[in-house]
Structures are given as structure tokens and as C-alpha cells.
Amino acid sequence: MAELLIPITVFVLAAFVGFEVITKVPPTLHTPLMSGSNAISGITIIGAIIAAGEDVGAVGAVLGFLAVTFATINVVGGFLVTDRMLEMFKKDRP
């Protein structure tokens, strides 16, 4: 039970700090901040690939595959939002 208490504590504290940081961001900066952080979170793909590669059975393989899929969607979405946001600032060329 003690080895499970530390990860749960870290998760709860990270969720609380993340919520507090995001709620303090002004609306004008929210989209650039979130699109940038989604794009940077490509590191989660590496962790998901490592988790999917572990030999822990069928359930682990399915969860690993889902983790890779959702992490990839997150990164691609971050890049698309960033690209769309940057398009708004480009000047039209004749």
C-alpha cells in the first residue's frame, strides 16, 4: 500500500498545480500556451511506446496501443492548432 501512496500523491499534486496554473492564464494566451504544450508533449509517445513494448500480457499491449494512439492524436492536434493559429498572423501576398 505504501508504494502506491507516493504515485497517487504525486498525481493529485500535479493535477492541482496544473489546474491552478491553467486557470491563471489570460484567455488571450490560452490557445498559444495549450497548442505549444500539446506539441511539446511528444515525449509521452516515447513513454507510451516503452509501455506498449513491455511483456505484460494482452491487457498491457492493448493499453499500450491506446496510449500510443492518444499521445499521437495529442501531438498532431497540437501541431494543427499551432499551424492554424500562425496562419492568422500571416499577411496575404498578391
N, C-alpha and C positions, 0 to 999 in steps of 0.2 A: 504493500500500500504506500509506503514512503517513497518508493521510486516513481510512483505515478503522481504523487502530490507536487513535486517540483515542476514537471512539464505543464500540469494544469495551472499552477500558479503563474508560470511564465506566459502561458496563453491568455489567461484572464488579464494580467497586467498589460500585455501587448495590445489586446483588444481595447482596453480602457484608454491607454495612451494614444492609440491610433484614432479612436473616436474623438478624443479631446483635440488632437492636432487638426483633424479634418474639419471639425465644427468651427475652429478659429480661423479658417482660411476664408478670405473675402470671396464673394461669388465671381468676381472678375478673374481671379486666379485659379478657381477650382478646376476648370476644364484643362488648362495647360498643365497644372500640377498632376492631375489624375492621369492624363494621357501619357505624360512623361514617366510617371511611376509604373504604369502598366507596361510600357515598353521596356523599362529597365528590369522589370520583374522576370525577364527571360531566364534568370538564374533558377527560377522554380522549375523550368523544364529540365534542367540538369538533375535536380533533386528527384523529379518525377521519373526520369529515365533510370536513375540509380535504384529507386524504389521498385520500379517495374522489373528490373533485372535481377532482383533478389529471388532466390529459390524458396518461396514461402507457400507455394500451392496455387490453386486455381483462383481463390478469392484474392490473394495478393496480386496475381497477374492482372485480374480484371480491374482492381482498384488502381494499380499502377498505370494501366492503359487509360483509365478515366482521368487520372492525374495528368498524364502527358497531354491528353486531348484538351482538357480545360485550361492548362497552362499555355498551350499553343494558341487557343482562342483568345486568351487574355493578352498575350503579346501581340498577336496580329491586330486585335481590336485597338490596342494602344497605339500601334503604328498608324492605323487607318484614321483614328481620331486626330492624332497629331498632324498627319498629312492634310486632312480636311481643314483643320484649324489654320495651318500655314497657308493654304490656298486662299483664305480670306484676306491675307495681307499682301498677296502678290498683285502687282499692277498689271492691268491688261495691256498687252503690247499689240500695236496695229499690224 
